[in-house]
Amino acid sequence: MKIITITSRIVAGIIFTFSGFVKMIDPVGTGIKFTDYLNALGMEWLVPLSLALAFLLNTAEFVIGIMFIINALPKLISWSALFLMTMFTPLTLWLAISNAVSDCGCFGDFIVLDNWQTFYKNLIIIIFVFVAFLGRKKYNWNYSAKISYILLFTFATAALLFQNYNYRNLPIIDFRPYKIGESILEGITLPEGAKEDVYKSYLFYKNKNTGEIEKFDDTNYPWEDTINYEFSSTENILIEKGDMPAIHDFTITDSTGNDITDMVLKDENFSFLFVAYSLKKTNLEAFKKISETVKF
């Protein structure tokens, strides 16, 4: 039983450390995912805190994982891990059922899981965490309480500083589909032979005799029977999800909202894109320098 308990603690520690680390590499991405969660839960008032919540969650996961592995503060860490898992496991079940958010972002851009995979993953992790929690009083502390809290503070500080560096610069290890050197045009294009979405089409016709709307599929719809039926509407249902391109959320629109993505990316001439998250806060002097660069 002791071996099972120790193994569960170490496995849980590795998973928590890995999950926290890959998200710390791109805290902005975690913040965006927090925004998706909060909007889906109707908690838009918390959206301004998304980035701060991302920093805290990433730090908590990383520190819990490290402390689990080195067996420091086992009671506190076991309670903290169990709290996170009992909070997020029901949430991921709700996401799997509702599909309110496309993916959880649990492992950043390094590993992308769909919502059901995320829920099953959490079911497995919570078993390890629960076993470690049950054995929390049986662990022999590897460090004194004083040293343990010093380690806790040190790891938390290091995690926050590491995230701050990645926030102010490009991620130190870039797993994002938009990383330097990647072609956005290739990223948004499915490769040859990729599996496409499969849809089932249903057609609705109004029965002229009864006035009822009847449902047909594409094998038996009464398109020739214009005496008894009148076309009403059609509906396409996705029955099998196909492959997705590496980049599936990229669009460029003009000032009127028209999609000009292909026009820009497929232009064979030289293109220079200047990105500013807020034109009101943009340094106007920069535009002058950019204009000179473009002329050159």
C-alpha positions in Angstrom: 0.0 0.0 0.0 2.9 2.3 0.8 4.4 1.8 -2.7 1.0 2.6 -4.3 0.7 5.8 -2.2 4.2 7.0 -3.0 3.7 6.2 -6.7 0.4 8.1 -6.8 2.0 11.1 -5.1 4.9 11.1 -7.6 2.7 10.6 -10.7 0.3 13.3 -9.6 3.3 15.6 -8.9 4.7 15.0 -12.4 1.4 15.7 -14.1 0.8 18.9 -12.0 4.4 20.1 -12.7 4.1 19.4 -16.4 0.7 21.0 -16.7 1.8 24.1 -14.8 5.1 24.5 -16.7 3.6 24.2 -20.3 1.0 26.9 -19.3 3.6 29.1 -17.7 5.4 29.2 -21.0 2.4 31.2 -22.5 0.5 32.8 -19.6 -1.3 35.0 -22.2 -2.7 31.9 -23.8 -4.0 30.7 -20.4 -5.5 34.1 -19.8 -7.4 33.8 -23.1 -8.7 30.4 -22.1 -9.8 31.8 -18.8 -11.7 34.5 -20.7 -13.5 31.7 -22.7 -14.4 29.9 -19.5 -15.7 33.0 -17.8 -17.8 34.0 -20.7 -19.2 30.5 -21.0 -20.1 30.6 -17.3 -21.8 34.0 -17.5 -19.1 35.6 -15.4 -18.0 38.3 -17.8 -17.4 40.7 -14.8 -14.3 38.6 -14.0 -12.8 38.8 -17.5 -10.5 41.7 -16.6 -8.8 39.4 -14.1 -8.2 36.6 -16.6 -4.5 37.2 -16.9 -4.0 37.4 -13.1 -6.0 34.2 -12.6 -3.9 32.5 -15.3 -0.7 33.5 -13.4 -2.1 32.2 -10.1 -3.4 28.9 -11.5 -0.2 28.2 -13.4 1.9 28.9 -10.3 -0.4 26.8 -8.1 -0.2 23.8 -10.4 3.6 24.0 -10.8 4.2 24.5 -7.1 1.8 21.7 -6.1 3.6 19.4 -8.5 7.1 20.1 -7.4 6.2 19.9 -3.7 4.4 16.6 -4.3 7.5 15.2 -6.0 10.0 16.3 -3.3 7.5 15.4 -0.5 7.3 18.8 1.2 4.3 19.9 3.2 2.4 16.7 2.2 -0.8 17.6 4.1 -1.2 21.1 2.6 -0.2 20.0 -0.9 -2.6 17.0 -0.8 -5.5 19.2 0.2 -4.6 21.8 -2.4 -4.4 19.2 -5.2 -7.6 17.6 -4.2 -9.4 21.0 -4.1 -8.2 21.8 -7.6 -9.3 18.4 -9.0 -12.7 18.4 -7.3 -13.3 21.9 -8.7 -12.1 21.2 -12.3 -13.3 17.7 -12.9 -17.1 18.6 -12.7 -16.3 21.7 -14.7 -14.7 19.6 -17.5 -17.7 17.2 -17.4 -20.0 20.2 -18.0 -17.8 21.4 -20.8 -17.8 17.9 -22.4 -21.6 17.9 -22.4 -22.2 21.5 -23.3 -19.2 22.0 -25.6 -19.2 25.7 -24.4 -15.5 25.9 -24.9 -13.6 24.1 -27.7 -10.7 22.8 -25.5 -9.6 23.2 -21.9 -6.1 24.4 -22.5 -4.9 22.1 -19.8 -1.5 21.6 -21.4 -1.3 24.9 -23.3 -0.6 24.5 -27.0 1.8 21.6 -26.3 -1.0 19.0 -26.1 -4.5 19.9 -27.3 -7.3 17.7 -26.0 -11.0 17.8 -26.8 -13.5 18.2 -24.0 -14.2 14.5 -23.4 -10.5 13.6 -23.5 -10.0 16.3 -20.9 -12.7 14.9 -18.6 -11.4 11.3 -18.9 -7.9 12.6 -18.2 -9.1 14.3 -15.0 -10.9 11.1 -13.9 -7.5 9.4 -14.0 -5.6 12.2 -12.3 -8.1 12.5 -9.5 -7.5 8.8 -8.6 -3.8 9.4 -8.1 -4.5 12.6 -6.2 -7.1 10.9 -4.0 -4.8 8.0 -3.1 -2.0 10.5 -2.3 -4.5 12.4 -0.2 -5.5 9.3 1.8 -1.9 8.7 2.6 -0.9 12.2 3.5 -0.5 11.5 7.2 1.7 8.5 6.5 4.4 10.4 4.7 7.7 11.0 6.4 8.5 14.7 5.7 11.7 15.1 3.7 12.2 18.6 5.1 11.4 20.6 8.2 8.4 22.9 8.2 10.6 26.0 7.9 12.6 24.6 5.0 9.4 23.4 3.3 7.8 26.9 3.4 11.0 28.5 2.1 10.9 26.0 -0.8 7.2 26.8 -1.4 8.0 30.5 -1.5 11.0 30.0 -3.7 9.2 27.9 -6.3 6.2 30.2 -6.3 8.4 33.3 -6.9 10.4 31.5 -9.6 7.2 30.5 -11.3 5.8 34.1 -11.3 9.1 35.5 -12.5 9.3 32.9 -15.3 5.7 33.7 -16.4 6.5 37.5 -16.3 9.4 37.0 -18.6 7.3 35.0 -21.1 4.5 37.6 -20.8 6.9 40.5 -21.7 8.7 38.5 -24.4 8.0 35.7 -26.8 7.5 32.4 -25.0 10.9 30.8 -24.2 9.7 27.6 -25.8 7.0 28.4 -28.4 4.4 25.7 -29.0 1.9 28.1 -30.6 0.9 27.6 -34.2 1.8 31.3 -34.8 5.5 30.9 -33.8 8.3 32.5 -35.7 9.1 30.7 -38.9 5.6 29.1 -39.4 3.6 29.9 -42.5 0.1 31.0 -41.5 -1.2 30.2 -45.0 0.1 26.6 -44.6 -1.3 26.5 -41.1 -4.8 27.3 -42.1 -4.8 24.9 -45.0 -5.7 21.3 -44.6 -3.1 18.9 -46.1 -4.0 16.7 -49.1 -5.8 13.6 -48.0 -7.0 15.1 -44.7 -10.3 13.8 -43.3 -13.2 16.2 -44.0 -16.3 16.9 -41.8 -19.2 14.6 -42.6 -22.6 16.1 -42.5 -26.1 14.6 -42.7 -28.6 16.7 -44.6 -32.3 16.9 -43.6 -34.9 18.5 -45.7 -38.2 19.8 -44.3 -41.3 20.0 -46.5 -44.7 21.3 -45.7 -47.5 18.8 -46.4 -50.1 20.9 -48.3 -52.9 18.5 -47.2 -52.3 18.6 -43.4 -50.2 21.8 -43.1 -47.6 19.9 -41.1 -43.8 20.2 -41.6 -42.4 16.8 -42.3 -38.7 15.7 -42.1 -36.9 13.8 -44.9 -33.3 13.0 -45.7 -31.6 13.2 -49.0 -32.7 9.7 -50.0 -36.5 10.1 -49.8 -37.4 13.8 -50.0 -40.5 14.5 -52.2 -38.9 17.0 -54.5 -41.1 15.8 -57.4 -44.4 15.8 -55.6 -45.2 19.5 -55.9 -48.9 18.7 -55.6 -48.7 17.5 -52.0 -45.5 19.0 -50.7 -43.9 22.4 -50.6 -40.2 22.9 -49.6 -39.8 24.6 -46.3 -36.1 24.5 -45.1 -33.0 22.4 -44.9 -30.6 21.5 -42.0 -27.1 20.1 -42.0 -26.0 18.0 -39.0 -22.4 17.3 -38.3 -22.1 13.6 -37.6 -18.4 13.0 -37.9 -15.7 15.6 -37.2 -12.9 15.8 -39.7 -9.3 16.9 -39.3 -8.6 20.5 -38.3 -5.8 22.7 -39.6 -3.1 23.7 -37.2 -4.4 27.3 -37.3 -8.2 27.4 -37.3 -9.0 30.7 -35.6 -7.2 33.2 -37.8 -9.1 35.8 -39.8 -8.3 39.3 -41.2 -11.1 41.7 -41.7 -11.3 45.2 -43.1 -12.9 48.2 -41.4 -16.3 47.1 -42.5 -16.0 43.5 -41.3 -15.4 41.8 -44.7 -13.1 38.8 -44.5 -9.9 39.5 -46.5 -7.8 36.7 -45.2 -7.2 35.0 -48.5 -6.6 38.4 -50.2 -3.8 39.2 -47.9 -2.2 35.8 -47.4 -2.3 34.7 -51.0 -1.0 38.0 -52.4 2.2 37.1 -54.2 3.6 40.6 -53.7 5.5 41.7 -50.6 3.2 42.2 -47.6 3.9 44.0 -44.4 1.5 43.6 -41.5 1.7 45.9 -38.5 -0.3 44.7 -35.5 -1.5 47.0 -32.7 -3.8 45.8 -30.0 -5.1 49.4 -29.5 -4.8 52.1 -32.0 -5.6 54.7 -29.4 -2.5 53.7 -27.4 -0.2 53.4 -30.4 2.8 55.6 -30.6 2.1 57.8 -33.7 5.8 58.3 -34.3 6.1 54.6 -34.9 3.8 54.9 -37.9 6.1 57.4 -39.5 9.1 55.1 -39.1 7.0 52.2 -40.5 6.0 54.3 -43.5 9.6 55.0 -44.3 10.4 51.3 -44.0 7.6 50.3 -46.3 8.7 52.9 -48.9 12.1 51.4 -48.9 
